């Protein structure tokens, strides 16, 4: 039997945070609105209305720079609770058309509408219906890409913003022609560093990448990335919708008021973040399998590093040990602007993740379980007597929660 042609949508809200603010406060409509840190404080732009974007303002730009570009811009701190409320409305609309919804962030998602065609019509018809429902129920506009795979759908949703629809061809030759004139930077996964490497090979368009010799591409970006980019340039993407039923990650980060190279300050801040994440993980009833470190230097360059845990954990001691090992490995003698800590691969069990462990290779979980009980006991004390009721010291490891 001939396989059914998949149809994917990528729905992306237009300037989401700023658009919510303009919807809720009509006086802001038509004006350059910036959601993020005030221009007189350290911080960045989280979102900019299309009126503000005309001045070159974009997300992740320092707020001070944004104010210089547009002195009349209206800066708002933002209301994340309100944004989440609207996001939930939007995701519910998506789910009214298909259960196969994969949120990518608070304001965008992939939808597999292959099976929904029997009820609602073809991909473009469904996209129009979703945009109509979103506008009617939230007062906001969305842009949609319609394509035979996820890569093409995401690329397409950005092509006719704001409030637009882009239908990608479904024939292979037509797909390659559709992609050929696009700048190489439009490729999903091609960041600034990779883009420079590709430009050094004379590859400024996706069409040129389609014609690039595999070996030359491998030398520039590595074997794995070369294979991925070669297939993406032809519009090939075998991935499918991933429907998550629980939080994928929990994290906290902080931006220092002034860039600091003071190691004690950085470490103390980092440890507080680890403890916050640990409490959130335990409160949610999860165990983490991966630990993440995020560092942003004074020049805004950013690194993220991660390490796997042999046993899923939720205790502060293991999280601290693992997190500090990551920090000690990657912290440099240079000013730090931002630091973050997070966990991912969340599960509801602390069973070791390694499949079919040999009896003699299975890790000893005795200490692991004691640490979990100790951390939960500490949570209870802090909740009753305050965060300062327990201070961590070098002797915490010697305490036995069973005594």
Order of alpha helices (4+ residues) and beta strands (2+ residues): beta-alpha-beta-beta-alpha-alpha-beta-alpha-beta-beta-alpha-alpha-beta-alpha-beta-alpha-alpha-alpha-alpha-alpha-beta-alpha-beta-beta-alpha-beta-alpha
